[in-house]
Amino acid sequence: MTGRAAARFADIATYIAAILLAAVFLMPLLWLVSLSFRTPAEVFLGAARFIPDNPTLDNFRQILTDRTFGVYLWNGIKLCALGAFGALLVATPAAYIFSRKPFTGAKSLMVGILTVQMVSPLVILIPLYRYMERLGLLETQTAAVGVYMALGIPLSVWMLKASFDAIPQALEEAAAIDGCSRVQILFFVTLPLAAPGMASAFVLNMLMGWSQFLVPFILLTRDDLQPISVAIFNFAGSTSASTTQLLAAACLITVLPAIFAFLALQRLIVRAITAGAVKG
C-alpha cells in the first residue's frame, strides 16, 4: 500500500469512526425528539415506532404555557448568568496579573488553579452543605451562585490569560506613554481587545452552569428557587407513562438552547480556548 493510499484509508477510517461516535451521542437526542412529539397513546409503543404516526405540538404547548415551567427556566438562566458574570469579574484581574506581571511560582499557581477545575462537586457536597448551613445561606440562590462562580473561575482564568497573552504589550506601553494609568489601560485598551475571549468564557460558564445539577439539588429544595434541571428531575421521579411525552418535551426545550448557543458560537469558543496555545 502506497503512502497516499494509506493516508486515504486513514482518512476514511477517521470519518467512519467520527460518524459512529456522532450516532452514539445523537441517538438519545433523536429518541427524545421522537417522544416529545408523541401522543399519550403512542408512548406505550416504545421503540416499536420511532416516528410517530400522529405527531403533535400539544406537549410543547402545554409545557410552555405552564407558569411553573417559566419560573424554573428563569431560575436556571438567572443562576447561570450571575455565576458566569461573577466568575469573569473575579478571573479578569487574576488573569491579567498572570499575563502581564509574571512572578515566582506563577506557573505552579496556574497548574493549581487548573487542578481545582478537575475536582468534582460531588466530592465536596457534604462539607459544602455544612459550610452553607453555618453561613445561613441554605435555601438561597446566593449560595448556588457563589458555587457556580467558584466552579467557573479556574476555566475563566486560563481562557482570559490566553486572550491577554495574544494582545501585544506594545499597545499598553503606548497608552502608558500617553499618560494612562494601569487601570485605564486595562479598561480602555486591553479589555475591549479581549472581548471575544471574555464572551467565550461567559458562554462556556453559562453552559456549565446550565448542566449543573448536584449543587442546586443539594442547596435548594424550595420549588420557587430550583432551576430547570432540578425541576425536571423531580418531575421525572413522579412521572408515569401517561406523562412521559411531557417530560420529553420539557427536556428538549431545556437542551436545545445550549446546543444552539454552542453551535452558533463554536468558532469564537474554539479560538478563545486555543489562543496563545502555540506561544511560549
C-alpha positions in Angstrom: 0.0 0.0 0.0 1.5 3.3 -1.1 1.8 6.3 1.3 -1.1 8.1 -0.5 -3.4 5.1 -0.3 -2.6 4.6 3.4 -3.3 8.2 4.1 -6.6 8.0 2.3 -7.5 4.8 4.1 -6.7 6.5 7.4 -8.9 9.5 6.5 -11.8 7.2 5.6 -11.4 5.2 8.8 -11.4 8.5 10.8 -14.6 9.7 9.2 -16.3 6.4 9.8 -15.2 6.5 13.5 -16.5 10.1 13.8 -19.8 9.2 12.2 -20.3 6.2 14.6 -19.3 8.3 17.6 -21.8 11.0 16.5 -24.5 8.4 16.1 -23.9 7.2 19.7 -24.4 10.7 21.0 -27.2 11.7 18.6 -29.4 8.6 19.2 -30.6 9.6 22.7 -31.4 13.1 21.4 -33.3 11.7 18.5 -35.2 9.4 20.8 -36.1 12.4 23.0 -37.4 14.2 19.9 -39.5 11.2 19.0 -41.1 11.0 22.5 -41.7 14.7 22.6 -43.9 14.6 19.5 -46.0 11.6 20.6 -49.5 11.4 21.9 -50.0 9.6 25.2 -51.2 6.5 23.4 -48.1 6.3 21.2 -45.8 6.5 24.2 -46.8 2.9 25.1 -45.5 1.7 21.7 -41.9 2.3 22.8 -39.2 1.5 20.3 -41.7 -0.3 18.0 -42.4 3.0 16.3 -39.6 5.6 16.2 -41.5 8.1 14.0 -44.9 8.9 15.5 -48.0 8.3 13.2 -49.7 11.4 14.6 -47.0 13.9 15.7 -48.4 16.7 17.9 -47.2 20.0 19.3 -49.6 19.8 22.2 -46.8 18.6 24.6 -44.7 21.8 23.9 -47.8 24.0 24.1 -48.7 22.5 27.5 -45.2 22.9 28.8 -44.6 26.4 27.6 -48.0 27.7 28.9 -47.3 26.2 32.4 -46.4 29.1 34.7 -44.2 27.0 36.9 -42.0 25.9 34.0 -41.3 29.5 33.2 -40.3 30.1 36.8 -37.9 27.1 36.7 -36.5 28.3 33.4 -35.9 31.8 34.7 -34.2 30.4 37.8 -31.8 28.4 35.7 -31.0 31.4 33.4 -30.5 33.7 36.4 -28.2 31.3 38.3 -26.1 30.6 35.2 -25.8 34.3 34.2 -24.9 35.6 37.7 -22.5 32.7 38.2 -20.8 33.3 34.8 -20.6 37.1 35.3 -19.2 36.7 38.8 -16.6 34.2 37.6 -15.5 36.7 34.9 -15.4 39.5 37.5 -13.0 37.6 39.7 -11.0 35.9 37.0 -10.3 39.0 34.9 -7.8 40.8 37.2 -6.2 37.5 38.1 -5.7 36.5 34.5 -4.3 40.0 33.7 -1.7 39.7 36.5 -0.7 36.3 35.4 -0.3 37.6 31.8 1.4 41.0 32.4 3.1 40.7 35.8 4.8 37.3 36.0 6.1 36.4 39.4 7.9 33.5 41.1 5.6 30.4 41.2 3.1 31.8 38.7 3.2 28.6 36.6 2.7 26.4 39.6 -0.2 28.5 40.8 -1.8 28.3 37.3 -1.5 24.5 37.4 -3.0 24.5 40.9 -6.0 26.6 39.6 -6.4 24.1 36.8 -6.3 21.2 39.4 -9.2 22.8 41.2 -11.2 22.6 38.0 -10.8 18.9 38.0 -12.4 18.4 41.4 -15.9 17.2 41.1 -18.6 19.0 43.1 -19.7 15.5 44.3 -16.5 15.3 46.4 -17.2 18.4 48.4 -21.0 18.3 48.6 -21.2 17.3 52.3 -18.7 19.9 53.6 -20.2 22.4 51.2 -23.7 21.8 52.6 -22.4 22.2 56.2 -20.5 25.3 55.3 -23.5 27.0 53.7 -25.7 25.9 56.6 -23.3 27.6 59.1 -23.4 30.8 57.0 -27.2 30.7 56.9 -27.2 30.5 53.1 -29.1 27.3 52.6 -32.3 27.8 50.6 -30.9 30.9 49.0 -29.9 31.4 45.4 -26.9 33.4 46.6 -25.3 30.1 47.8 -25.8 28.4 44.4 -24.5 31.5 42.5 -21.4 31.5 44.7 -20.6 27.9 43.9 -21.3 28.4 40.2 -18.7 31.3 40.4 -16.2 29.1 42.1 -16.6 26.3 39.6 -16.2 28.8 36.7 -13.2 30.8 37.9 -10.4 28.3 37.0 -11.5 27.9 33.4 -12.1 31.7 33.1 -8.6 32.4 34.4 -6.9 30.1 31.8 -9.0 31.4 28.9 -8.6 35.0 29.8 -4.9 34.7 30.3 -4.6 33.2 26.8 -6.6 36.2 25.4 -4.4 38.7 27.3 -1.2 36.9 26.1 -2.4 37.3 22.5 -2.7 41.1 22.8 0.6 42.9 22.0 2.1 44.7 25.1 3.3 47.5 22.8 -0.3 48.8 22.7 -0.3 49.1 26.5 3.1 50.7 26.5 1.9 53.3 24.0 -1.1 54.0 26.2 1.2 54.4 29.2 3.4 56.9 27.4 0.2 58.9 26.7 -0.4 59.1 30.4 -2.9 56.3 31.0 -2.8 54.5 34.4 -2.7 50.8 34.7 -6.4 50.7 35.5 -7.2 52.9 32.4 -5.1 50.7 30.2 -6.9 47.6 31.4 -10.4 49.0 30.9 -9.9 51.1 27.8 -7.2 49.2 25.9 -6.9 45.6 27.0 -10.4 44.5 27.9 -12.0 45.7 24.6 -9.4 43.7 22.6 -10.0 40.7 24.9 -13.8 40.9 24.5 -14.1 37.8 22.2 -12.2 35.7 24.9 -14.4 37.1 27.7 -17.5 36.4 25.7 -16.4 32.8 25.1 -15.6 32.3 28.8 -19.0 33.7 29.7 -20.8 31.3 27.3 -18.8 28.3 28.5 -19.6 29.2 32.1 -23.2 29.5 31.2 -23.2 26.1 29.5 -21.5 24.5 32.5 -24.0 26.1 34.9 -26.9 25.2 32.7 -26.0 21.5 33.0 -25.3 21.8 36.7 -27.5 19.5 38.8 -25.9 18.4 42.1 -25.2 21.9 43.5 -28.8 23.3 43.2 -30.2 19.9 44.1 -28.4 19.9 47.5 -28.7 23.7 48.3 -32.2 24.4 47.0 -35.2 22.4 47.9 -37.9 25.0 47.6 -39.8 24.8 44.3 -39.7 28.5 43.6 -35.9 28.6 43.8 -35.0 25.5 41.8 -33.5 25.7 38.3 -35.0 23.7 35.4 -32.5 20.8 35.7 -33.7 20.0 39.3 -37.3 20.6 38.4 -37.2 18.1 35.5 -35.6 15.5 37.8 -38.3 16.0 40.4 -40.9 15.7 37.7 -39.3 12.6 36.3 -39.4 11.0 39.7 -43.1 11.3 39.9 -44.0 10.8 36.2 -45.8 7.8 34.6 -46.1 6.6 31.1 -49.0 8.9 30.5 -46.8 12.0 31.1 -43.6 10.7 29.5 -44.2 12.8 26.4 -44.5 16.0 28.5 -41.2 15.2 30.3 -39.5 14.6 26.9 -40.8 18.0 25.6 -39.5 19.8 28.7 -36.1 18.1 28.4 -35.9 19.1 24.7 -36.8 22.7 25.4 -34.1 22.7 28.0 -31.4 21.1 25.9 -31.9 22.9 22.6 -30.8 26.4 23.7 -27.5 25.1 25.0 -26.9 23.2 21.7 -27.8 26.1 19.5 -25.7 28.5 21.6 -22.6 26.3 21.2 -23.1 25.7 17.5 -23.6 29.4 16.8 -20.5 30.4 18.9 -18.3 27.4 18.4 -15.7 29.2 16.3 -15.4 32.0 18.9 -15.1 29.5 21.7 -12.5 27.4 20.0 -10.5 30.4 19.0 -10.5 31.7 22.6 -9.6 28.3 24.0 -6.7 27.8 21.6 -5.5 31.5 21.8 -1.9 31.5 22.9 -1.6 27.7 22.7 1.5 27.9 20.4 3.1 30.8 22.3 6.0 30.1 24.6 
